[in-house]
Amino acid sequence: MRLNVFAVIFMSALVLSHSFAFFAKGVFILSGEKNREYYIKLLRSVAADTGRLPKKSDFAAEDINKIKGYFGPWRYALEAAGLIASKREDKAEKNREKRLKSRNTSIK
């Protein structure tokens, strides 16, 4: 009877350990899967190692698919990693400046 109780407790702990996040290599990993933070750090480390922007050819096909799944186009992944400036933010700022400029000219 004691052996069965121990087995149930052990199996429950095993299942629970896979259900919660755990910390490995400075990145939170959920259920054994790599997450956005992992890929951001991976992109940054490849950039630091190679001294240039990471190319798709620097990664395995599985990693490329995951990166594109999380971030969309490759450029957005590089933007999320902080390796290049965001065109979307630049465009929003330019539109804002345009609106302010048009308000100032229409008031006069």
Helices and strands as residue ranges (DSSP letters): H 2-19, E 22-24, E 27-29, H 36-50, G 56-58, H 61-71, H 74-80, H 87-107
